[in-house]
Each structure stands twice: as C-alpha cells, then as structure tokens.
Amino acid sequence: MKLLRLIPIAAIAILASCGSSVTSSLAPYEKFVQREDYKQTYDTYTNEAALKTLDRSKTKLRVSVPNQRLQVIQDNTVLLDTPCTTGRAGKRTPFGTFKLYNKIADKRSNVYGTLYKNGVRVCGGHRYDRCKGVSYDKYVGSPLPYWQRLTGDGIGLHASNSVKRYPASGGCIRLQPAYARRIFGMTKSKGTPITITNS
C-alpha cells in the first residue's frame, strides 16, 4: 500500500526535474526574451562576459519595432537588449538598414524646441509645424543627448526621459539616458550598421 502511494510522487518528481532541466538549459538571453513581460518590461539584458570583448568596429544595432527594443550585437551575440521608443503613427521610424554617420554627445534639436521673443517664451514644440508663423528672435533646441544620426532627414538615436513601451516619438529612437550613453560608447564614430525591423 505504501509503495503504491510513492509511485505517483516519484513520477511527479521525475517530471518536475525534467521540466526544470529543459528550462535551465536555455541560455540567459533566450530566457530573457521568453519572459511573458518582455514587451512591457523596462529591464535591460546585458551580457557582461561578452561586453569585455567589445570591439566597436564589429558592433551592429538592431531595433525591433513590435517589441520596442534595441539590441547591440557583436559576432551574432547579443551584448545588450534595452527598451526604446520608436515613431508614432504619422511619424513612423523608417524600416531598413542604415549606417550611423554622425555622433554628438550634447546635440540639440534643429526642429523641436522653444521660441522666445524679447526673452519671453512664445511657443514650444515643432518650430515649423506647431510654431509656424510665430514671431520670435531666439530659438533653443530641445536637448538630444548622445545623439547618433541614421538618416539625412533627422532620424537618430538619443537619450530621453520619456521612453514608453509603445511607439510615441516623432520618428527618432528614444533610449533611457544611462543606456543611450552606454550605447554611444559601443559604436564607431561613423559606419555602425543599424537595422530597424518589423519583427
């Protein structure tokens, strides 16, 4: 009688151990992307061991628009995977592969900012759209820290305190400040490829 009671318990223990061994066999990054909250979390994955071999001449960037995440990749290994915010409806970030060709640590926007007249703020926002026709004598562009340009019409990566988990920018790729700074140091001054995908 005692033996019969032990058999189901033993079977459950075997099955449980099999399940845990399958889960534990996944690499840390595979576990990270399989998290149920992967598309919502603000957590960042970093492969600290691989980062020790960082070679800026070999890094590539990949942005997944559906996941709103940016990966830094070297030799097919993900070094870093962090949340980002891409362009909202009507201001979509373009898909395709580009090459970063301009990096400025303390860049200010040529388009978004604040207009002043005689020292008084008269308008804020897009200077050629929202502020069109407003008379001003001074323009101060919004800060775009750790700017990395990827298109000729003003699309780039930059730090922002407004990183959302859904498309919300004016076309640029917003990054949390600490990671924008880190990624800025992981790319070449010109030529690092960045692929923006719909997958």
N, C-alpha and C positions, 0 to 999 in steps of 0.2 A: 504493500500500500504506500509506504513512504517513497519507494523507488518510482512509482507512477507519478507521484506529486513532483518529484525532482526533474523528471524528463521535460515537461513544458518550460520549467525555469531554466534548465540548461539550454534548451533550444532558443529561448529568448536571449539568453546571454551570448550565444554564438552569433545570432543575427545582429544583435546590437554591436558586437565587436566588429563584424564585417562592415556594417554601415559606417562606423567611425573610422575604420581603416581606409575606406573609399574617400571619405571627406578629408581625412588628414593627408591623403596622397596628392591633393590638389596643391599647386604652387601658391604662395601667398597672394600673388596678383590675381590668379584665377579665382581665389576665394573672395577677394575684394570686389571684383566686377560681378560676381554672382550674388552679392548681397541684395536682399529684397529692396533696400532703400538706396541702391546705387544711384538712381536718377534724382533722388531728393537730398542725399547727404551733402554736407559741406566738408566732409572728411577728405583728406588728401593722402594718397598712397605714395610712399617713397621707398625706393629700393636702395637703401643706404650702401650696401655692398657694391652694387653696380655703379653708384654715384662716385665711388672712389676711383673708378677708371674713366671718369668723364673726359671726353675729347670733343671740344666744341666743333671741330671740323667734321665730326661724324654724327652729330645730333640732328634729329628731324622732329618736327612738331606735327601733331595730328589733332584736329578739332572734330568731335562728334556733335553735330547739331542736335540730333534727337536726345542724346544723353546730357548735353550741355556740359561737356568735359573736354579738357585739353590734356594730351599725353606728350611727354618728352621721351623720345625713343632713340636708342643707340644700338646698332648691331642687332636689330629685331628684339631688343629687350626694353621693356617699359621702365624708365628710370623714375618717372613721376607722373601721377594722374591726379588732376585737380579740377574743381568746378570752374566753369566760366559762364559768361552770358554773351550770347550772340544777338544778331539783329532781329528786331521785332517785325511784324507784318508791315510791309511797305518800305522797310529799311533793312531787308534781309542781308545777312553776311553772305558774300558770294561763295558758291561751291567751286572746288577745283584745287589745283596745286600751284602754289606761289613761292616766291623766294623773298625772304626778308631783305630789304635793301636800305634800311635807314633805322638807326637806333639812337635815341636821345633820352637820357635818364630823367631830365627835367623839362620835357616838352609841354607846351601849352597849345590848346586848340586854335586853329585859324578860323573855325566856323562857330563853335559853341562857346559862349562866354557872356560877358556883361558889358553893356554900353553905358557910358557916362556923358553927361552934359554939364559943364561948369562944376564938375566934382560931384554931381548928384546922379545916382543910378536911374536910368530912364528905361532900360529894358534888359531882360536876361533870356538866354536861350540861343536858338539858331539865328545868327545875325542876318542871314539872307532870306529867312523864312518868317519866323515869329517876329523878328525885329525889323522886317523890311519897311523902308520908308521912314524909320525913326531917325530924327536928327541927333547926332552925337559928336563929341570931339575926342573921345577916348574909348578904346576897346581893350578889354582884358580877357584873354582866352582862358577857358577852364583848364585846370591842370590835368595832364595826361602822363603821370609818372611812369617811367620805364617803358616808354613808347618804342614799339617795333613795327615799322610800316611794312605792309604787304601788297598794297595796290597804289596806283598813281592817283586815285580819287579819294584818298584819305582813310582807307580802312587799315587798321592795325591792332596790335595788342597793347593794352595799357592797364595800369593798376586802377582800381575803383573801389569805393566803399559801398557800391550798390551792385554787388554780384547777386543775381537772382538765380533760381533753379528753373528758369524758363526764358525764352528769347525776349529781351527787353531793351536792348541797346539801339543806338542809331546806326548800327552796322558794324561797329568795332567789336572786338572780343575783349570783354572786361575780365580781369583777374583779381583775386584777392591780393592786397598790397604785398604781403610777405612773399607770396609765390610769384607775383609779377617781377619782383626784384630778383628772386632766385632764378627764374627762367631767363631773365635778361642776361644773367651771367653764364647761361648754358648755351647760348647761341653765338654764332660768328657775327662780326660787325656787318657783313653782307653775305647773302647767299644761302643761309639756312633754309631748307625747304619746309613749307607748312602746307598740309593737305587738310582741306575742310570738306567733310563728308556728310552725307545724309543717312549714315548708318552707324 
